[in-house]
Amino acid sequence: MAEREQVQDTQIVYEGPIFSVEKQAVSLFNGKTSQRDIVRHVPAICVLAFVDDDHILLEKQYRATIGDFILEIPAGKLDERDVDQPEHAVVRELNEELRVSAGDIQRVTGFYETVGFSDAYMYLYVARDLQPLPVAEQLPRDLGESLDIETISYDEMKRLFEAGALNDQKTLTAFLYWSYIRG
């Protein structure tokens, strides 16, 4: 039977605007002690943005964490404007990143991103009935955010998946959901 660890001590070793790092001393089920390093991350949203039933919008952007470009669905962290309403972040990210609004936004699911060391949680949404936003209504992008927006068909996504070229977790989850609803 799986046993719960008992936290004996907690120390914050780093605290920043997006995440903090916590060191825990824990007692294990067998009486031994161990250390856990945990990244506490603010919740986030990601969006499967449908142009039509067979096409979605993806972003290609450089990610310093991997030192390369990656193809991914739009996403963003929740902040004080989104208290108990992640849909507000969806509207904001669609505007900031894709420069569109959506006539229909639905929450699909949520998932922990990397439970081995982080409590980072992400909500997956679907956005449909996309409309381009006039320049005057567009929000500024995050500092340094440089994106190429690509329209990708289901068949193209499937080829990327089969080739192992989809390597972003939220985008993989969105593709699997898209495959599921296609039947």
Phi, psi and chi 1 to 4 in degrees:
 res  aa     phi    psi   chi1   chi2   chi3   chi4
   1 MET       -  137.1  172.7 -166.9  -63.2      -
   2 ALA   -67.4  137.5      -      -      -      -
   3 GLU  -115.8  145.3  -60.5  -75.2  -21.8      -
   4 ARG   -81.9  140.8 -178.0  177.5  -61.6  -86.0
   5 GLU   -81.9  153.9  -62.9  175.8   -5.4      -
   6 GLN  -111.0  120.9  -59.6  -60.9  -43.6      -
   7 VAL   -76.7  123.7  177.4      -      -      -
   8 GLN   -98.5  -32.5  -59.6  -56.7  -45.5      -
   9 ASP  -155.6  146.7 -174.5   48.7      -      -
  10 THR  -133.3  135.2  -60.9      -      -      -
  11 GLN  -135.8  128.1  177.0 -174.0    6.6      -
  12 ILE   -81.7  120.0  -57.1  -65.0      -      -
  13 VAL  -102.9  -15.8  -65.6      -      -      -
  14 TYR  -154.4  139.9  170.6   79.4      -      -
  15 GLU  -138.6  118.7 -168.0  159.2   13.1      -
  16 GLY  -126.7 -175.3      -      -      -      -
  17 PRO   -72.5  -24.0   22.8  -29.6      -      -
  18 ILE  -108.4  -36.7  -61.5  172.7      -      -
  19 PHE  -147.1  164.3   68.1   90.0      -      -
  20 SER  -131.7  160.6   61.9      -      -      -
  21 VAL  -117.6  129.0  178.9      -      -      -
  22 GLU  -119.9  135.0 -179.6  178.2  -66.2      -
  23 LYS  -106.1  126.6 -177.3  166.6   80.9  171.5
  24 GLN  -117.2  140.7  -69.4 -177.8  -12.8      -
  25 ALA   -99.4  126.7      -      -      -      -
  26 VAL  -126.6  148.1  -62.3      -      -      -
  27 SER   -96.7  129.8  -63.7      -      -      -
  28 LEU   -90.5  165.4  -54.0  175.5      -      -
  29 PHE   -59.7  -25.8   67.9   94.9      -      -
  30 ASN   -92.0    9.2   60.6    6.1      -      -
  31 GLY    89.9   -9.8      -      -      -      -
  32 LYS   -81.8  165.4  -64.1 -173.8  178.9 -163.8
  33 THR  -113.4  157.8   58.9      -      -      -
  34 SER  -150.5  173.6 -170.8      -      -      -
  35 GLN  -118.0  141.4  178.6  178.8  -48.4      -
  36 ARG  -123.0  129.1  -58.4  -73.0  178.3 -113.9
  37 ASP  -104.4  120.7  -64.3  -34.3      -      -
  38 ILE  -124.1  130.4  -60.0  170.9      -      -
  39 VAL   -92.5  118.4  174.5      -      -      -
  40 ARG   -95.9  119.4  -59.3  -78.7 -175.8 -158.8
  41 HIS  -123.4  143.2 -166.2  -76.0      -      -
  42 VAL   -65.8  148.9  -62.1      -      -      -
  43 PRO   -63.2  161.2  -17.9   28.9      -      -
  44 ALA  -143.0  169.6      -      -      -      -
  45 ILE  -124.8  156.9   57.3   90.5      -      -
  46 CYS  -139.7  155.8   58.6      -      -      -
  47 VAL  -133.9  124.5 -172.9      -      -      -
  48 LEU   -88.6  100.1 -178.9   57.4      -      -
  49 ALA   -97.7  108.0      -      -      -      -
  50 PHE   -86.9  123.7  -77.9   97.9      -      -
  51 VAL   -74.7  -43.9  173.5      -      -      -
  52 ASP  -155.3 -174.4   57.0   41.6      -      -
  53 ASP   -62.5  -20.8  -72.5  -18.2      -      -
  54 ASP  -112.5    3.4 -164.5   48.7      -      -
  55 HIS  -140.1  141.4  -64.8   85.6      -      -
  56 ILE  -127.7  167.5   62.9  167.7      -      -
  57 LEU  -102.9  132.1  -65.4  176.5      -      -
  58 LEU  -123.1  161.0  -69.0  179.6      -      -
  59 GLU  -115.4  140.0  -55.4  169.7   -9.4      -
  60 LYS  -110.9  122.7  179.8  179.8  178.2 -175.6
  61 GLN  -148.8  156.8   68.5  177.4  -49.3      -
  62 TYR   -78.2  133.5 -179.8   80.4      -      -
  63 ARG  -120.6  115.8  -67.0  -65.9 -164.5  171.5
  64 ALA   -59.7  -32.3      -      -      -      -
  65 THR   -61.0  -30.6   52.5      -      -      -
  66 ILE  -111.8   -5.3   60.5  171.1      -      -
  67 GLY    65.2   31.9      -      -      -      -
  68 ASP  -158.0  174.1 -156.0   -6.5      -      -
  69 PHE   -84.2  151.4  -69.5   89.5      -      -
  70 ILE  -142.4  147.9 -166.3  160.9      -      -
  71 LEU   -98.0  123.5 -161.3   57.5      -      -
  72 GLU  -151.0  160.5   59.6 -173.6  -57.5      -
  73 ILE   -77.5  156.7   62.5  174.6      -      -
  74 PRO   -64.2  149.0   14.2  -20.1      -      -
  75 ALA  -157.5  165.0      -      -      -      -
  76 GLY  -172.5  159.0      -      -      -      -
  77 LYS   -84.0  154.5   62.9 -178.4  174.5   58.1
  78 LEU   -79.7  149.3  -58.1 -176.1      -      -
  79 ASP  -138.0 -167.9   62.5   26.8      -      -
  80 GLU   -60.8  -21.6   63.5  -78.7  -12.5      -
  81 ARG   -74.1  -16.1  -61.8  170.5  -73.4 -175.0
  82 ASP  -109.6   16.6  -48.9  -47.2      -      -
  83 VAL   -49.5  118.2  176.8      -      -      -
  84 ASP    59.0   12.7  -61.9  -35.7      -      -
  85 GLN  -140.4   75.0  -64.3 -175.5   23.0      -
  86 PRO   -58.1  -21.2  -19.7   28.1      -      -
  87 GLU   -59.3  -30.3  -65.8   80.2    9.6      -
  88 HIS   -60.7  -39.8  -71.9  166.0      -      -
  89 ALA   -67.8  -33.9      -      -      -      -
  90 VAL   -62.3  -49.2  173.3      -      -      -
  91 VAL   -58.8  -44.9  170.7      -      -      -
  92 ARG   -63.9  -45.7 -175.8  174.8   61.7 -108.9
  93 GLU   -68.6  -37.2  -66.6  -58.8  -33.1      -
  94 LEU   -60.4  -39.1  -72.8  172.2      -      -
  95 ASN   -69.5  -55.4 -178.3  -37.4      -      -
  96 GLU   -62.1  -43.3  -72.9  177.4    9.9      -
  97 GLU   -95.9  -44.8  -64.0 -176.2    2.9      -
  98 LEU   -98.5  -15.2  -60.2 -178.6      -      -
  99 ARG    63.9   39.0  -54.8  -59.9 -167.2 -158.7
 100 VAL  -134.3  161.8  -61.2      -      -      -
 101 SER  -114.2  164.2   63.4      -      -      -
 102 ALA  -124.0  135.4      -      -      -      -
 103 GLY   -77.5  -21.7      -      -      -      -
 104 ASP  -141.7  124.8 -177.4   43.4      -      -
 105 ILE  -128.7  126.3  -64.2  172.4      -      -
 106 GLN  -131.3  135.2  -60.7  -68.8  -37.0      -
 107 ARG   -77.9  134.1 -174.5 -175.8  -53.0 -173.5
 108 VAL  -102.1  -53.5  172.3      -      -      -
 109 THR  -164.8 -175.7 -168.6      -      -      -
 110 GLY  -146.1  157.6      -      -      -      -
 111 PHE  -155.0  152.7   55.3   91.7      -      -
 112 TYR   -82.3  135.2  -70.7   99.1      -      -
 113 GLU   -78.5  -46.3  -62.9  177.9   58.8      -
 114 THR  -146.9   72.6   49.6      -      -      -
 115 VAL   -66.1  -11.9  -11.1      -      -      -
 116 GLY   -66.9  -23.7      -      -      -      -
 117 PHE  -146.7   -2.2   69.0   90.6      -      -
 118 SER  -140.4  151.1  176.0      -      -      -
 119 ASP   -96.3   14.4   67.6   -9.7      -      -
 120 ALA   -55.4  125.2      -      -      -      -
 121 TYR  -123.3  137.4 -169.7   83.4      -      -
 122 MET  -129.6  135.1 -175.3  167.9  -85.5      -
 123 TYR   -94.3  134.3  -61.2   93.3      -      -
 124 LEU  -101.4  127.6  171.8   62.2      -      -
 125 TYR  -119.2  156.2  -76.8   83.4      -      -
 126 VAL  -112.6  134.4  166.6      -      -      -
 127 ALA  -121.5  132.3      -      -      -      -
 128 ARG  -130.9  173.3  -65.1 -176.5 -172.9  -85.0
 129 ASP    55.6   54.5  -57.4  -35.8      -      -
 130 LEU   -75.1  139.8  -55.7  179.5      -      -
 131 GLN  -131.6  134.0  -62.3  -63.0  -42.4      -
 132 PRO   -63.3  144.0    3.0   -1.1      -      -
 133 LEU   -95.4  138.0  -73.8  167.3      -      -
 134 PRO   -62.1  149.5  -13.3   22.5      -      -
 135 VAL   -52.1  -39.1  173.3      -      -      -
 136 ALA   -64.2  -21.6      -      -      -      -
 137 GLU   -98.9   -4.0  -65.8  178.4   25.0      -
 138 GLN   -78.2  134.3  -65.9  175.4    7.8      -
 139 LEU   -82.1  153.7  -61.6  170.6      -      -
 140 PRO   -68.9  146.2   19.3  -25.7      -      -
 141 ARG   -75.6  161.2  -71.8 -161.1  166.3  129.2
 142 ASP   -61.0  151.9  -68.4  -20.9      -      -
 143 LEU   -53.5  124.1 -179.7   64.6      -      -
 144 GLY    80.8    1.3      -      -      -      -
 145 GLU   -76.8  118.1 -165.8  166.7   47.5      -
 146 SER  -127.3  117.1  173.3      -      -      -
 147 LEU  -127.1  145.0  -50.6  169.3      -      -
 148 ASP  -106.8  127.3  -70.9  -25.7      -      -
 149 ILE   -97.2  128.9  -52.5  -59.4      -      -
 150 GLU  -125.1  139.2  -60.4 -175.7   17.4      -
 151 THR   -95.2  123.6  -59.0      -      -      -
 152 ILE  -123.9  135.2  -56.6  -74.0      -      -
 153 SER   -83.1  164.6   71.9      -      -      -
 154 TYR   -59.1  -44.5  177.5   81.3      -      -
 155 ASP   -62.0  -38.2  -71.6  -19.6      -      -
 156 GLU   -64.9  -42.3  -70.0  171.6  -65.1      -
 157 MET   -62.4  -41.5  -77.2  -70.7  -77.0      -
 158 LYS   -62.6  -42.0 -173.6  175.0  178.4 -170.5
 159 ARG   -63.2  -42.8  -79.6 -167.6  -69.8  -81.2
 160 LEU   -61.0  -43.0  -70.4  168.4      -      -
 161 PHE   -61.1  -49.5  176.8   78.9      -      -
 162 GLU   -65.0  -28.7  -70.2  169.6  -13.0      -
 163 ALA   -84.9   -3.0      -      -      -      -
 164 GLY    75.2   18.7      -      -      -      -
 165 ALA   -91.9   -6.4      -      -      -      -
 166 LEU   -94.7  107.3  -75.0 -177.0      -      -
 167 ASN  -127.4   19.2   50.1   13.0      -      -
 168 ASP  -105.5  124.5  171.5   66.3      -      -
 169 GLN   -57.0  -45.8  180.0 -179.2    5.9      -
 170 LYS   -65.4  -35.6   65.2 -173.1  171.8  -64.6
 171 THR   -71.8  -38.6  -54.2      -      -      -
 172 LEU   -61.9  -44.9  -78.8  165.7      -      -
 173 THR   -60.9  -43.1  -58.7      -      -      -
 174 ALA   -64.2  -41.7      -      -      -      -
 175 PHE   -63.6  -43.0  170.4   69.7      -      -
 176 LEU   -63.7  -38.4  -66.2  173.4      -      -
 177 TYR   -63.7  -45.6  173.5   73.7      -      -
 178 TRP   -58.9  -41.9 -168.7    7.8      -      -
 179 SER   -62.9  -40.3  -63.4      -      -      -
 180 TYR   -63.1  -45.3  172.2   75.5      -      -
 181 ILE   -75.6  -18.8   63.0  173.5      -      -
 182 ARG   -75.0  -19.2  -75.4  177.2   63.5   91.8
 183 GLY    90.7      -      -      -      -      -
